[in-house]
Amino acid sequence: MPITKLIEGDGTMTQKNMLKVSNLKVAYGGIQAVKGVSFEVMEGELVSLIGANGAGKTTTLKAITGLQAVAAGDIEYLGRSIKGQGAWDLVKQGLVMVPEGRGTFTRMTITENLQMGAFIREDKEVDADIEKVFGIFPRLKERRNQLAGTMSGGEQQMLAMGRALMARPKVLLMDEPSMGLSPIMVDKIFEVVNDIHQRGTTVLLVEQNASRALGLASRGYVMDSGEVTMSGDAKMLLNDPRVRAAYLGE
């Protein structure tokens, strides 16, 4: 269930808006890759953004996290516009992404990769948080001194997720975490995504695996050719004949 906040004064319960994207447009040269996308993520939610390869999902995440210039529209995080801010500043504010392709530091050990995830932090709890990550990913603990580049794709995905957690995200964005993994490793990755969410982290999950992504989410958005074409309750989308025909092969 989403985490809720009590609004003082009227005694009602409402959710805090963590991330709001409004009429976002992104272009590569003369090609408009994202064409006026709008969606929001509330505190405590796990929201899935699904769509086929080339739909504009990754470009949207890059724009949110300051890795891609925004042509038009706005992005609000915790009620404030972050359009134009750099990725470094956004990570310090708790907006963290696990990128497509993992992006591990291949010539560093697992422990060193996790330490890099905490590079922005100045507290004294980094070692304790590394142990927490090892609790989520026991396989990483077993190989803590192994170079990241010698690990399997699934193990590197675990490491990328663990490194992101080391930044203590308020909102965690995940870009195609199951891509290229074996069925057994896909099961493990989605199990961990659910665990991270259940521990209280707000999650925006971008996935081509519509069935698994919507199965975890409370709400979902469908992207096609740079636009959001459908949105709503995740279970409703999962059972929609159009979604099932387009993304589940039915």
Helices and strands as residue ranges (DSSP letters): E 5-6, E 13-14, E 17-28, E 31-42, E 46-50, H 57-64, E 72-77, E 80-81, H 87-92, E 95-98, H 110-117, H 126-136, H 138-142, G 148-150, H 153-165, E 171-175, H 183-198, E 202-207, H 210-216, E 219-224, E 227-233, H 234-238, H 241-247
